[in-house]
Amino acid sequence: MYSIVVCGVACSRMLLAMRVIAGEFRSRVLTAPQGLATRPTSDRLRETLFNVLAPRIVGARFLDLFAGSGAVGIEALSRGAAEVVCVERAAPTVKVLRQNLERLGIRDRIRVQAASAGTFLRSSTGKFDLVFLDPPYDAAKEYAETLSFLGGVRSDPMSQIRDMGLPFLAEGAIVVAEHRRKEVLEEQYGSLHRSRLLEQGDAALSFYQSKSSG
């Protein structure tokens, strides 16, 4: 079994129309905050992401960090994920996310955590098969800290990471980070190493796996 973590973005009061691409809720319309600090994952990029993850999505525990509108997490559920958790700290964005869930009648099928990615990871005891993170493109610190944490790197002596063995990732888990194409992420964060890089327009997807999972 595999899980996905998905990371979202900041919000504004303007709304952007999106759609679910495939699966149970195919073609259903979603809304997402739009603004200078917001960059919802495009339909085309989501399709690319899930084309790669398709063999692993059914039955997966999927984590969507910086979840924004929840479009990635909703897509995962639509395609057969067994459990989806969306983590987003911006209150106006959480409101839009919950409205999308209400509109689809799935508020009880996706768990929403109104918290920062770091706060959630430090308190979570679950293990995920697929993790997707999508911080604001300019938030270099968020990328480094989140990927390092998932890779088992202690950020400070008081870190609540329980061991150095990827405590939040199931065996064979994949972590995917969406980022600006020209911003190069590290090849390795602790026990995570990049196994694939896909570029599309101005965006890119970096796929990471633990060394132990091959």
Sequence and secondary structure as in RCSB ss.txt:
>XXXX:A:sequence
MYSIVVCGVACSRMLLAMRVIAGEFRSRVLTAPQGLATRPTSDRLRETLFNVLAPRIVGARFLDLFAGSGAVGIE
ALSRGAAEVVCVERAAPTVKVLRQNLERLGIRDRIRVQAASAGTFLRSSTGKFDLVFLDPPYDAAKEYAETLSFL
GGVRSDPMSQIRDMGLPFLAEGAIVVAEHRRKEVLEEQYGSLHRSRLLEQGDAALSFYQSKSSG
>XXXX:A:secstr
            SEEEEEE  SSTTTT EEEEEEBTTB    HHHHHHHHHHHHHHHTT EEEEES TTSHHHHH
HHHTT SEEEEE   HHHHHHHHHHHHHHT TTTEEEE S HHHHHHH    EEEEEE   TT HHHHHHHHHHH
TT  SSTT     SS TTEEEEEEEEEEEETTS   SEETTEEEEEEEEETTEEEEEEEEGGG 
